[in-house]
Amino acid sequence: MHCGASRAPTAPRALIDAASSEDEDVSTLAGMLLTRSGSRAVKQIDRAFHEGRGSLALIDVLSSIQTDEARQVLVRVARAAEHADQQAAATEALTYLDKLAAFKEQRDR
């Protein structure tokens, strides 16, 4: 009896689509849920960019997740996104993550 099992694969896609919603409340909540999902969300976000469904909001989510896997997706987007604004945002997110890492390293000395 797995009533919800057939809907499970569509849930991440729905959150990814919702993260790019024009409704600020919807996009904020979706972004928060994706960020909390961490690595599980990174794979779905990566797929969204490959399918041409990437967005600036998803770049923000990746930078908030702050894992090596999320960083790798940001690098790919910075190098090969379909839209210049996505490339620029991914590059900016990588710069932010580098500065954050440097700050943490200096703080921990």
N, C-alpha and C positions, 0 to 999 in steps of 0.2 A: 504494500500500500504506500506508494510514493507519489502522492498527489502533486506535490510541488516540484518534484524532480524534473519534470518536463519543462518547467519554466525557468529553472536555474541558469541555463546558458544565456538566456536573454537578459537577465538582470544586469550583468556588467555592461552590456551594450546599451541598455536603457540609461544607466548612470552616466556613461560616456556621452551619450547624446544629450542628456539633461545638463551636463556640465557646460555645454555650449549654448544653453537656452538663453533667450533674451530676457527671461524672467529672472531677475537677480536673486530672488530667494531660492528658486529652483536650482540655479547654477551654483550658488554658494553651498547649498546642502549637498548636492551631488559631488562637488569638489571635496567637501569635507569627508564624505563617505568613501570616495575613491582614495583619498590620502590615508585614511585609517586602514584601508585594505592593503596598503603597501605594495609588496612585490606581486601580489595577485592582480592588482590593478595595472601594474606596469606592463605586463604581457598584453593585456587588453588594449591599453593605450597605444602601445607599439603597433598592434594590429590595426587600430583605427588610423594611425598615420599612414601605414602601408596601403590601406583601402581608400585613402583620400578623405578621411573623416576627421583628421586632426584639427586642433583649434588652439588658439592662444590660451584658453582656459585649461586645456590639457597640459600645456607646457608649464603652467603655474602648478598644477597638481604634481607633475614630475619633479619640479624643483622642491616642492614641499615634502615629497617622500624621502629624498636625500639618500638613496641607496646607490651602490655602484651600478646596479642594473638600470635604475632610472637615469643615471648620468649617461650611460651608454646610449639610451634612447635619445636623450637630449643632444648628444654628439651627432647621431645620425640625422636628427631633424635639422640641426644647425648646418649640416653639410648638404642635405639633399631634400629639404622640404619643398613642396610644390609652390609655396607662397613665400615671398620675400619677408613678409612681416613675421611669419613663423620662424624663418631662419634667424632673423634678428632677435626675436624674443628668446629663442633657444640659446643663442650665443650670449645674450645678456644673463640668462639664468645660469649658464655655466660660469660666467665671470663672478656672479654672486656666490655660487657654491664654492668657487676657488677662494674668494675672499673670506667666506665663512670658515672654511677649513684652515686657512692661514691664521685667522683670529683664534680659533680653538687650539691650534697647535702652539701658538705663542702664549696663550693663557695657561696652558697646561705645563709649561716649562717650569 
